[in-house]
Amino acid sequence: MTVFDNNLSALSLRAPDLAQRVMAVGRFDKPMAPDAYAEEALPDSAGDILASSRLAVLLGIGVGVMLRNVYSMSDEDVSILLIELDINDFAKAISLTDLAGVIADERVTISVGEEAQEAVTMRLELIFGVFPLTDFPVFANRLSLQKKRVYYSSVADRLEHMKKIGAQNIVTVKEMEPVWRRNFVSNLPAILGSAPVSSLFGKYKNIPAVLVAAGPSLDRNAHLLSAFKGRSLIMAVDTSVRALLSLGITPDIVASLDAKPENFLHLAGLSMPDTLMVCNPMVNSGIVRESAGPVVFTGAYDSLFDWIEESIGERGEILLGGSVAASAFDLACKMGCSPIIFMGQDLCYHPGRSHASLTFYEDLRSGQGEECVEDRELEKDFTEDALESVNITGAKVTVTPKLSNLKRWFEFMITKTDSSVINSTEGGMLIEGAENLSMTESVARFAATCEDVRIGAFAAHDVGEKAERLSEKLKVALKEGRFIKSVCARAISTVKSAADKLLDPAIHDKNLGEELKNLANFSHQILDKKLFVDTNRFAVDIALDSVKATQVMSKGKKGNEALVIALESYRLLFTNLYDTAARYERNLNDSIKILRPMLRGAQG
């Protein structure tokens, strides 16, 4: 087999659509000039840069040498994103350079011919879920940049924007991670006793699904939804449920993924014994506790829960996409549903309206005149370059960057699914790739295509063995967490005594060699504990980033001034890690306690 054939074979397994596009172009047979390979030399510092990175981005494939070198120089936990505009250049590279092993590796993502938004934002979400990085190396192929300067400039702008998104996500994670982990600890018994969301994947092939979001346009056509009951799957986001129940329509599936307490209010007090709840492990525990029907759980973009899944089995991943409706769409695609019919998916704000009538947000707004959480979010959006636009009917609406990104997310994902997509929102934005039909037309075309569509029963799972296995693993993690906390306490004490020594005018010998050696040793002891680091990846990275930010200040500093900055960086590191270890200890302790009644001996 030729180099081209080997590469194409690997590509067919990873990205069959892209492989088909390459086959249409064909193999490139002309030899390249030697200087083309020289253009792809990496900087001398590339190895050091990659050693401390979690992501490397390549702009342009060139002849493929730069991609191959970045791959060989990076650790197995470094994700690589290649962005190439020209399918002909991509075909040329895989004709010349053996990249089969690179292409086959799942840590390598390849974007060819996609708009900057898709190539950067969408791809990085697929890689990370919640994007967590404020900095990462970008290696540019000079020949590619010269040929397509405008495109790669827009890609570079999007990459810089993602760094800002990463910073925002870090703030959100710092604020919300304690809530997320408290919730999943509370939900742990339900998670162990439930089926994974992956049990739904592929189970409803070619069954129509109506995906009901909670946009204001839902008021226009929600009454027509009853024609689909029993003839399709009615999948609702939690925000829309009260509006549907008011019309006597009980959804078959409700997606509820948010951890915030106000999310519980969408469903509080409702009894839907025949409705399947699809929940994130971090969802507000009140939603799980009050659910009268079966519940399945998704996986979570959380390193501790990823580790727990090793004992209880993987739940199955659902993309986030920036909204519950986006996640529900991804679920419908993975279930095999087709067509998928949108309702209430406005993707814009109407004058004075953000949600359909009888939803919690609209009731709160109109009933008491109080500002609710959604009002504050809306006001925040409006300060961020909101634009006036027109919807599919020509009416004036407001579109925010957040909603525009969500619209592009749907359009991107529609190109990746085999399911046909119908937009019956009747008042929202045009969604490219979706066929526009009124709800009356959708009823006429699809409501009679299937009969007796139902979710079916979900058997209870024997949890004793899983609970026992998980409990033992949690005890190991707990022991490591307590060790980390102890090391941090000793390190913080060392920092304090060193600072006292440095600042005490009565002490003339300011040599802190021994103290700094001990502090370096403490940090190594912590970072060598792989289980703790891996299950607290976000928090550990934040702690290390705070050290890097402080060390930047030390450039050019000497003597006591440099020592003060060094001690401050250690103080930040060990204080942050102590707080992380303390929360970790509480979460693990609570998890072990909540599992005790489920152990096999306790059940007897």
C-alpha positions, 0 to 999 in steps of 0.5 A: 500500500502507498503512503496515501492508501495507509493514511486514507485507511486510517482516516476512513475509520476516524472521519469517513466523511472527510475520507470521502472528500479526499477520495474525490480529490485523489492522490497527489503524485508530484514530488515536493521541493526540499525547501517545503519540508524545511519550512515546517521546522518547529522552534527549538523551544517546542519540546518544552512548550508541549511538555507543559501544555494540554492542547496544541493547535496547528494552522495549516497542514503543509506537507504534514511534517509539522503535524507528525513532529508535534504528535511525536513530541507531545505526551499522550494527554495532549490534545492536538487540533489541526485546522486546514482550509483547503481539501487539496492541500490536505490530500497533498499532505497525506499523499507525501507523509506517513501520518496513519498513526497520527490520524488514527489517534483519538487525541488528534482532531482534524478540521478541513474546510470548516468556517473559523467558528466551527473549526475552533469553537465547535471542535474544542467543545467536542474535545473538552466539553467545558473548555478549561484553558487560558493559554496553549501553543499555536504552531503556524505553517508559514506556507499555508498562512501565506496562501490563506491569510484572511482565513487563518487570521480569523481562526487566530482571532477565534483561538484568542477568544477561546482563551477568554472563554477558558478564563470565564469557564475557570471562574464558573468552575471555581464557583460551581464545582462545590455545588456540582460535586455536592449534587452528584454525591447526593445523586449517587444512589440513584446513579448506581440504581439507574440505567445509563443514558447510553442504553437509549443510543440507537434504540429509536432508529427512524422514530420521529422525535419532537424536541420542545424548547421553551422559546416564546413561539411555543405559545403559537403551536404547542396545542398541535403537539397532542397529535404526536403523542404515542406516534413519536417521542416528545422530548422536552427541556425542563423549562418547557414542561409546565407549559406542556402539562397545562395543555394536557401533554405529558412529554415522554422524555425530559432533559434536565442537566443544570445544577442550579437551585432555580432549575429545580423550580421548573419541575418542583411539585410535578408528578410524571410517572410515565416520563423518563428523566435524562439527568446529568449527575450534577443536576440539582438533587431535588429533581432526582429526589422528586422524580416519579418515573424512571431516570437515566444519567449521562456522563459528566465533564468532571474528572472525579466522576470519570474516575467513578465511572471506572467502577460503575460503568460509563454512563454515555456522553451527551454534548453540552452545546451551550443549552439543555436543548442542544444536549437534548438534540445530541441525545435525539441524534444518538438515539437514532430518531428521525426526523427531529422536529424543533418547537420553541427553538427561537434562538432569539429574544422577542420584545419583552419575552424570553420564554413561553407562557406558563414557564417558571420564568414567565410566571415569575416575570408577569406574576410578581414583577420581580427580576428573576435569574433569567432577567439578569442573564438577559440583561447581561447578554444585552450588554454584550453586543446584542443586535437587532435582527429579523426572525423567520417570519420577518418580525424584529427580534434581538439576537445576542452572541450567546444565541448566535453561537448556539444557532451555529452549533445547531447548524454545525451538528446538523451537518454531522447527523444522519437524522433529518431535521425539521424546524417547526418553531414558527417564530425563531431564527432560520437554522441552516440545514433544517427544513422549514415546516409549520407545525401543521405541516409536520403533523400532516407529514409525520404524525401518522408514520409510527404507532404506539411509540413509547419509552418502555420500562427500565428495570431496577439494577442490583447495586450491592456489588457496584456500591461495594467496589466503589466504596473501596475505591473511594477509601483509597482516594480518601486516604490520598486526599488526607495525605495531600491536606497534611502535606499542604498544611506543613508546606503552609507552615514552612512558608509562614516561618520562611516569611517571618525569617525574611521580614524579621530585621533581627535575623541577619542571615536571610538564606532560605535555601533549606526552606525553599528546598523543602517547599519544592519537595512538598510540591513534588509529593503532591503532584506525584499523587496521580489519583488526586491530580487526575480527579481534581484536574481543573482545580490543580490546573487553576492552582498551578496557573496562579503560581505561573502568574505570580512567577511572571512578576519575579522576572528581573527581581533579585535578593529579598524581593525575588524571595518574597515573590517565590514565597507568595507563589508557594503560598498560593499553590499550597493554600489552593491545593489545601482547599481542594483537598479539604473539599475532596475529603468531604465529598469522598467521606459523604460518598462513602456514608451515602453508599453504606445502606447499599452495600450487600451486607447492609441489604441483608 
